[in-house]
Amino acid sequence: MKLYYSPLACSLADHIALEEAGVAYDRERVDLRTKRTASGRDFREITPKNYVPALVLETGEILTENVAVLDWIASQFPQLAVDGPLGRTRMLEALTYVTTELHHGFKPMWHPSTDEEKAKARLTLAAKLRYVAGTLAGDYLFGDEPCVADFYLFVMLRWAVRFGVEVPAALEALLARMEDRPAIQRVLREEGLPLLAARAA
Ligand SMILES: N[C@@H](CCC(=O)N[C@@H](CS)C(=O)NCC(=O)O)C(=O)O
């Protein structure tokens, strides 16, 4: 199994999920500017979608789209899924909220846009993060253990800090809690990313 990722991109969620699963996997960095992998391949040869994450399975099949990749990882490693009769549905509900409402909401920050568009996006994202904070069922989204949706949310919280989006206290605490996890620290080191929660210490 091999993950194609780029530092701080949304593929950080999949990177964390694989590391938390404790499975053996390969990984390769993709430069999203040049669209070359670290070994010099044209990323288009791996996926014509030309964006991360891309996960190559043992069968050689390639999974793309964060929701699908994270759902597949949760299906293989149930400790990263959500229990209960509606567990998978609730997990997909959360993953879909993160991708369509949060991830897409950051577009003005990553792409050319006016200051006004950025300010509006900040307000909208802050309101959506307040909504998410109100849904926490424990230390994490669905209780006291994280699932794959928490990992995707973690990436959005890092983006929020980077782009000056107001993060509610409950999600600041979740961010810090996640940064305490050894698997997450290993991934952040591999991607060359600092611990953010430490800034408050
Ligand atoms: N629809 C894709 C979008 C993934 C995506 O936006 N990837 C970004 C990084 S966060 C990327 O690779 N962007 C490079 C590009 O689109 O050129 C998904 O949900 O997985």
PDBQT file of the ligand as one rigid body, heavy atoms in Angstrom, charges set to zero:
ROOT
HETATM    1  N1  LIG A 301     -11.849  16.097  -4.418  1.00  0.00    +0.000 N 
HETATM    2  C1  LIG A 301     -10.576  15.812  -3.805  1.00  0.00    +0.000 C 
HETATM    3  C2  LIG A 301      -9.819  17.114  -3.631  1.00  0.00    +0.000 C 
HETATM    4  C3  LIG A 301      -8.465  16.881  -3.013  1.00  0.00    +0.000 C 
HETATM    5  C4  LIG A 301      -7.698  18.178  -2.939  1.00  0.00    +0.000 C 
HETATM    6  O1  LIG A 301      -8.268  19.283  -2.904  1.00  0.00    +0.000 OA
HETATM    7  N2  LIG A 301      -6.366  18.059  -2.896  1.00  0.00    +0.000 N 
HETATM    8  C5  LIG A 301      -5.520  19.221  -2.888  1.00  0.00    +0.000 C 
HETATM    9  C6  LIG A 301      -4.679  19.304  -1.638  1.00  0.00    +0.000 C 
HETATM   10  S1  LIG A 301      -5.675  19.593  -0.199  1.00  0.00    +0.000 SA
HETATM   11  C7  LIG A 301      -4.582  19.122  -4.083  1.00  0.00    +0.000 C 
HETATM   12  O2  LIG A 301      -3.929  18.112  -4.304  1.00  0.00    +0.000 OA
HETATM   13  N3  LIG A 301      -4.531  20.206  -4.852  1.00  0.00    +0.000 N 
HETATM   14  C8  LIG A 301      -3.675  20.294  -5.972  1.00  0.00    +0.000 C 
HETATM   15  C9  LIG A 301      -4.411  20.651  -7.204  1.00  0.00    +0.000 C 
HETATM   16  O3  LIG A 301      -5.655  20.545  -7.236  1.00  0.00    +0.000 OA
HETATM   17  O4  LIG A 301      -3.745  21.026  -8.163  1.00  0.00    +0.000 OA
HETATM   18  C10 LIG A 301     -10.757  15.105  -2.471  1.00  0.00    +0.000 C 
HETATM   19  O5  LIG A 301     -11.766  15.365  -1.796  1.00  0.00    +0.000 OA
HETATM   20  O6  LIG A 301      -9.902  14.288  -2.105  1.00  0.00    +0.000 OA
ENDROOT
TORSDOF 0
